[in-house]
Amino acid sequence: MYKRQILIAATNRPDVLDPALLRPGRFDRRVVVPRPDLRGRMEILKVHTRDVPLAEDVDLELVARGTPGFSGADLENLINEAALQAARNSKDRVEMVDFEWAKDKVLMGTERKSMIISEEERKTTAYHEAGHTLVARLLPNTDPIHKVTIIPRGRALGVTQQLPMDEKHTYPKEYLLNNIAILMGGRAAEELVLNIQ
């Protein structure tokens, strides 16, 4: 308690802080809790799905692979969203499709079904996403395509989602350049097919 009062006082009046308190090892301890890796996400999913009735098609490893950067709270939210979606559809078990729906909602936002999109815009979006997909499919050493959609979500009119095969902490130059090419593939497809400049 005494140390806490000193820290509060130091925050409010740094000119009265004794220099001895600033010596290394006094109050400079930091505890870093990083985001869980693939194995950690897998274990967190197992804990949070213990009391959730899962269908046989649910692959928690696939869910873990598709949620890099998620915290434990994010994963718990994902499971809750999947369970709510299953309940809305009068299911007695949570299926993989419910997890996919929940992941899309958490990552990209809800579907904007009320958004009116012209046929021309839909066509442009379809070619744009196809451009991303083709480049990702044809280039070596890229993450495999998991899902492509032209249903508007959040601020996006469409999405091409890749799913890493393993956890990456460093990225080779070729991988990064290929990712740039994939990102530009959508615009390139618009220019080549639709003559949009």
URVENTA-V539586 format. One record per residue. N is the residue number from 1. PHI is phi in degrees with one decimal (none if undefined). PSI is psi in whole degrees, 0 to 359 (999 if undefined). Layout:
# URVENTA-V539586
n: [N & N]
phi: [PHI & PHI]
psi: [PSI & PSI]
This chain:
# URVENTA-V539586
n: [1 & 2 & 3 & 4 & 5 & 6 & 7 & 8 & 9 & 10 & 11 & 12 & 13 & 14 & 15 & 16 & 17 & 18 & 19 & 20 & 21 & 22 & 23 & 24 & 25 & 26 & 27 & 28 & 29 & 30 & 31 & 32 & 33 & 34 & 35 & 36 & 37 & 38 & 39 & 40 & 41 & 42 & 43 & 44 & 45 & 46 & 47 & 48 & 49 & 50 & 51 & 52 & 53 & 54 & 55 & 56 & 57 & 58 & 59 & 60 & 61 & 62 & 63 & 64 & 65 & 66 & 67 & 68 & 69 & 70 & 71 & 72 & 73 & 74 & 75 & 76 & 77 & 78 & 79 & 80 & 81 & 82 & 83 & 84 & 85 & 86 & 87 & 88 & 89 & 90 & 91 & 92 & 93 & 94 & 95 & 96 & 97 & 98 & 99 & 100 & 101 & 102 & 103 & 104 & 105 & 106 & 107 & 108 & 109 & 110 & 111 & 112 & 113 & 114 & 115 & 116 & 117 & 118 & 119 & 120 & 121 & 122 & 123 & 124 & 125 & 126 & 127 & 128 & 129 & 130 & 131 & 132 & 133 & 134 & 135 & 136 & 137 & 138 & 139 & 140 & 141 & 142 & 143 & 144 & 145 & 146 & 147 & 148 & 149 & 150 & 151 & 152 & 153 & 154 & 155 & 156 & 157 & 158 & 159 & 160 & 161 & 162 & 163 & 164 & 165 & 166 & 167 & 168 & 169 & 170 & 171 & 172 & 173 & 174 & 175 & 176 & 177 & 178 & 179 & 180 & 181 & 182 & 183 & 184 & 185 & 186 & 187 & 188 & 189 & 190 & 191 & 192 & 193 & 194 & 195 & 196 & 197]
phi: [none & -62.3 & -62.8 & -64.3 & -64.1 & -63.9 & -63.4 & -64.6 & -63.1 & -65.7 & -66.6 & -81.0 & -137.4 & -63.4 & -73.1 & -102.2 & -77.9 & -66.8 & -57.7 & -64.0 & -73.1 & -92.9 & -61.1 & -54.6 & 96.8 & -84.6 & -121.2 & -100.1 & -75.5 & -129.4 & -110.0 & -97.0 & -114.5 & -74.0 & -64.3 & -66.9 & -81.9 & -56.3 & -64.7 & -63.4 & -63.4 & -60.2 & -67.0 & -63.7 & -61.7 & -61.7 & -64.3 & -77.6 & -101.5 & -53.5 & -100.9 & -104.8 & -70.5 & -103.7 & -74.4 & -66.2 & -80.9 & -72.8 & -115.1 & -64.9 & -65.5 & -65.2 & -63.1 & -62.9 & -63.3 & -86.2 & -127.2 & -63.9 & 87.5 & -75.0 & -86.3 & -59.3 & -66.5 & -62.3 & -66.4 & -63.0 & -62.3 & -59.6 & -64.8 & -62.1 & -63.0 & -64.1 & -65.4 & -63.9 & -63.4 & -62.8 & -65.3 & -60.4 & -94.7 & 55.6 & -94.8 & -94.3 & -138.9 & -84.6 & -101.6 & -61.2 & -62.2 & -69.6 & -66.0 & -64.0 & -61.3 & -64.6 & -63.6 & -62.1 & -65.0 & -68.0 & -77.5 & -118.2 & 97.9 & -76.2 & -64.5 & -100.1 & -67.5 & -80.6 & -70.4 & -90.6 & -121.2 & -70.0 & -60.7 & -65.1 & -65.2 & -63.5 & -64.8 & -60.9 & -62.9 & -63.0 & -66.2 & -60.2 & -67.0 & -63.5 & -62.0 & -57.3 & -63.7 & -62.5 & -63.5 & -63.7 & -73.1 & -88.0 & -81.1 & -77.6 & 57.3 & -117.6 & -71.7 & -66.6 & -71.6 & -105.2 & -156.6 & -131.6 & -144.8 & -113.6 & -81.8 & -63.1 & -139.2 & 56.7 & -98.4 & -95.9 & -83.3 & -160.1 & -145.3 & -115.1 & -112.3 & -103.0 & -122.2 & -61.1 & -77.5 & -146.5 & -75.5 & -111.9 & -118.1 & -131.2 & -127.1 & -66.8 & -57.3 & -59.3 & -61.8 & -67.0 & -64.4 & -64.2 & -64.0 & -63.1 & -61.2 & -62.4 & -62.3 & -79.0 & -59.9 & -64.1 & -66.6 & -62.2 & -63.8 & -60.3 & -67.6 & -71.9 & -88.5 & -102.4 & 55.9 & -86.9 & -104.3]
psi: [319 & 318 & 322 & 320 & 322 & 316 & 321 & 316 & 320 & 324 & 321 & 326 & 80 & 340 & 345 & 5 & 128 & 129 & 335 & 332 & 342 & 0 & 148 & 138 & 354 & 286 & 19 & 20 & 134 & 136 & 114 & 125 & 97 & 165 & 146 & 146 & 187 & 312 & 320 & 317 & 321 & 314 & 321 & 317 & 320 & 318 & 313 & 346 & 6 & 316 & 12 & 123 & 115 & 143 & 163 & 336 & 356 & 124 & 97 & 331 & 321 & 320 & 316 & 318 & 327 & 6 & 46 & 140 & 354 & 139 & 175 & 320 & 322 & 318 & 321 & 319 & 319 & 315 & 318 & 317 & 319 & 318 & 320 & 319 & 318 & 318 & 321 & 328 & 17 & 39 & 149 & 355 & 150 & 125 & 169 & 325 & 329 & 321 & 320 & 318 & 315 & 319 & 318 & 319 & 316 & 317 & 320 & 350 & 175 & 158 & 138 & 75 & 333 & 351 & 126 & 120 & 131 & 162 & 323 & 316 & 322 & 318 & 316 & 316 & 319 & 314 & 322 & 310 & 325 & 324 & 314 & 313 & 314 & 315 & 317 & 324 & 325 & 334 & 144 & 159 & 43 & 160 & 141 & 150 & 133 & 319 & 143 & 132 & 149 & 18 & 123 & 134 & 135 & 235 & 0 & 142 & 336 & 167 & 138 & 118 & 127 & 150 & 113 & 143 & 331 & 169 & 128 & 138 & 337 & 153 & 125 & 156 & 317 & 319 & 315 & 318 & 321 & 322 & 321 & 317 & 319 & 316 & 322 & 345 & 327 & 312 & 322 & 320 & 320 & 316 & 317 & 315 & 317 & 359 & 36 & 125 & 999]
